[in-house]
Amino acid sequence: MTLRVGFAGTPAFAQQALQAILDAGFNVVVALTQPDRPSGRGMQLTPSPVKQLASSHGIPVEQPVSLRNDEAQALVRGYNLDVLVVVAYGLILPQAVLDMPRYGCLNIHASILPRWRGAAPIHRAIEAGDQETGVCIMQMDAGLDTGGVVDEARLSIQATDTTALLHDRLAALGAERIVAVLQQLAAGATLTAVPQAEVGVTYAHKLEKQESLLDLQAAAHALDRKIRAYNPFPGAVLHSGEQPIKIWGAHIVAASGQPGTVLSSGDEGVVVACGEGALCLEVLQAPGGKRLRAADFLRGHSLPVGTRLT
């Protein structure tokens, strides 16, 4: 069976899935993606990664600002889709759109549902100290990541994982699994959507800017997770006096002292006491500067022993 596949997605996570679907030979007849946004120092309108890939393959690209109106829904209906794959699209799909494709809408979600429904599942899994995560291929319904699961695959979260690293592994895994599910459909198989458990539901709320501030009264292991969870966005922040410093890399060390106090400062890093244990800050960034290893950062910024960080 030749499927008429639609694809709805926006960022690089979605682009990888679209590339895998194309590489597998599926007939992608339309790509839906967010409108071009200003980006870069010149704030020029920039197409999304999905638009760039789709355009390079000659796939029609549609960029409605909403799917709730009759015009946008007629646009989607006109493509006569068998299935719509949705990956980090960023727009709500109303029931009218969910009902259009012959086999419905399939979503790649970067967690093992029902844990971490919502916008930031990768960040929240690392921040919470989860040992395992994965991807689910979900048959979408009108709820927030509440649909039945047709396929899932798991992987371990490593002690050194940042959101950037885990994102890339999950993107690859999601791309692999959506291709497998589409191949089942193309072979005439009926997908079985297993309802999500009613217990264990958690929500991965969108990250807020104020969350990036590190509270050094917390335990070192919790702060280590937060630093990794907020890399590459929005970056964890400490202050030396009035100056903010972004922390991009750290590790836990066996030391103790008054929380917030710099215990040692040298080429290997800046050791700061936490509410429990201590952290060695390895990669730091001053406003307007580059990310620097501690040895290079300290050549231009003084953080001597006894300095109070907040």
Disulfide bonds with the S-S distance in Angstrom:
none
